[in-house]
Amino acid sequence: MTRRTALVTVVCVMLMASSSLAVTVPNGSFEDGADDKWVTTISDWTLIPPVTVPPSNYRSGLFFDFDGYTAPHQDAFAILTHHRGGGQSIFSDVVLLGHLDLVLDFEYLYATQNAPGDTTHIDPFTVTVWSGTTALDTVTVSDVDDSNLAEGTLSSTPFQPNGTLLKTYDTGWQTFSVDLSDYIGQSVFFEFRINDSAVRGGNAGFFLDNVTVTPEPGTFLLFGIGALGLTLYSRRKLRRKK
């Protein structure tokens, strides 16, 4: 195989692989079946433990606009909350990663009724990458000691089901990324979870939107170089024919 033939072969393989760049997280923007009320199910996601209405210790829902908080992406976003100890999780459907360096991206708003920096509370919002029944990695996205926490404008619901107004702190909408390059070729799914320490009964929760899986920036660069190489080779070959 000549050097030119090898170049063409490599570039063609790269371009074929580029067709798998877009990896869909089912209902990653929570638009399918969205409603402006509490719900017991969310399309393409699994809630554990199952949610009941009205809930006692946890709530889940889809909202178009909630207490002045507008979805950062399209119209709807998901909400999960918990208090009195324990946790509430939302699991995605399985995502096939293929053979690229990928990144899990999402937008979130973490909120708590516990004062920022209060070390007596451990109410983390975490994301875990799962393969089957094995937790590959767990990352803490936000907690009570988050430097982004500031006094928020959330009213009682969903953080106080009995209607009592309590001071709430939140991060505002933020973006977060989890590197998935260690799991190339594996079939994985994601768990977003809120845990509550139950100390003094303060609620904690998060809003979630625009969950996507995208290639690493270096992957885009790699395909760009490949496309450029193929273009230059084609032009050179054309000139020789002339």
N, C-alpha and C positions, 0 to 999 in steps of 0.2 A: 504494500500500500504506500503510495507516494505521500509526501507531506501535505500536498494540496488536498488529496482525497481524504486524508485523516482529518484535516481541518473541516472540510465539508461534513464529514460524518459526525464529528463532535458537535458542530453547530446545529446540525439537524436534530440530533438527540436533545440538545438543550431547548430548541424551539418546540419540539414535541412535548417536552416536560412542562413548558410554559403554559400549556393548555390547562394544567392542573393548578395554576396559581390561585385561582379563586376557590376557596374552601368555605362552604356554607355551614353556618351554625343555624339549625332550624329555628325559626321564629326568634332570631337573635335580637330583634328590635321590639319584640313583644307586641307586634301589630295584629297578628292573626287572632281573631276572636276577642279582641280587646274590648273592654267595657269600663265605664267609670264607676265601678262598685267593687266590693270585696267578692272574690271568686274562690272556688274550691279547687279548680284546675286551671292550668295554663297550657295552651297548645304547645306540643313538642318539648315540654319540660315536666319533670316529676317533682312533686313537693313531698318532702319527708321531714317530720311526720305528716300524714295527711291532714289537711286543713278542714276545720268545721266552721260553720257559720251559725250563730256568732261565735268567734273563737274566744278562749279564755286566756291562754298564755301566749298566743302567737297569731299573727295575721298575715295574709298574703293577698295580693291583688294586682290588677292592671288599671292604670289611670291615664287619662288624657291630660288632665291638669288637676293638681292637688294642692290646695292651700297656697296658691301662687307659684308652685313649682311646675314649670313646663318641661316636657321631655326634651332633652338636648338633641335627640335624633327622631325625626318623624313625629308621631303623635302620642305614642303610649310609652310607658315604662313600668317595670315591675317593682313591687314593694314587699319586703319581708321584715317582720319585726318579732321580737321575743322579749319576755320579761319573766321574773320569778324563777330564773334558773333554767338551764337547758339550752336548746338551740333549734333553729329552723333552717332547712336547706332547700335549695332548688338545683336539680340536676339537669344537665343538657342531654339531648340525644347523642348517640355516638358520632364522633367526627373522625373520618379516615384521614390521616395526615400525609400519606404518600412519602415522597423522598426529597423533601425540601426543608430548609431551616425556616420554621414558622414561629409566629408570635400570636398569643392570645391577647386581644385588645378589648377593653370595655370601658364604659363610662359609669360612674357610681356617685352616690351621695350617701355618706355615712352620718347617722344621727344618733344622739344619745341624750338621756335626761341626766346623766352623771356629769359632774363638773370636769372640764378638761384637766388632765394631770392628776386626777384622784387615783392614787395607787391602790386603793381598796377595791377598785372595780376592774375586772378583766372581762371586757365585752367585745372580743375581736370579731371583725368581719374578715373572713378568710376565703381563699379560692384554692381548691385542691384538684390536681390532675390525676385522674383515675385510669387504670387499665384493668378491666375486669373488676376483681375484688381487691386489687392492690392499689394503694395510694402511692403514686409516684413522687408527688411533691405537694406540700401545703405552704402557701404564702399568706402572711397577714397583710391585708390591704389597708386596714385602718383599725384604730382602737381609741380608747379614752385619752391616751397620751398623744394622739395625733396633733401635730403642730398646726394643722389646717383648721382645727375645730374653733368655731366662734359662735357666739349666741345667735341662734337661728330664729326663724319666723314660723316654724311648724306649730300648728294648734294641737289640741288634745288627740285627735284621731290621726294616725293609728297608734300613737304612743301612750295613750291613756284611754282604754276602752270605756271607762265609766264616765268620761266627759270632763274630768277634772283637768284644768289647765295647769301645766307645769312647765318650767323653763326648759327649753330644748337647745342643744348645741349641735351644729352640723358642719360638715366640711365644704358645703356647696358642691356643685358638680365638678368632679375630677376625672382624669383619665388614668388608666393603669394598664400595664403590659406585663405578660408572663412569657418568658423565653421557653419555647418548646423544642429547641434544637436537640435536646438530649433524647427526644422520643421519636425521632425520624423513623418512619415505616411502621409505627405502632398505631393501633386503634384505641383512641382514648376518649374520655368524656370529662366534663367539668362539673364541679360542685361549688356553688356559692353558698356560704353559710354565715349566719349570725349566731353567736353564742352569748349567753347572759349569765353573769355571775350570781345573780339573785340578791346581791347585797343591797339592802334597803329598797328593793323592788323597782329600781329605776329601769325604764325600758331602753332598748337599743334596737337599731334597725338599719336597713340600707335600701336605697333606690338603685335600680340596675337598668342599663340601657345599652344598645348598640354593641352587643357581644359579637365579635368577629375574629376570624383567624386569617392572618395575612403573612406573606413572605417577609423574611428579614430584608432590610434595605440592601444588604450585600447581594441577595439573590436577584433583585431587580437589576443591580449593576452587572452581575454575571450574565444575565440574559441580554442586557443591552450590548455588552461587549460581543456576545455571540452573534447577535443580529447585525452589528456593525461589521464583524469579520465576514459574514456571509455576503453582505452587500458589496464590500470592497473586492472580494474574490470574484463575484459575478461581474462587476464592472471591468475588472482586469481581463477576464476571460472574453468579454464582449469586445474589448479593444483589440485583442489579438486576432479575433476573427475578422475584424475590419481591415 
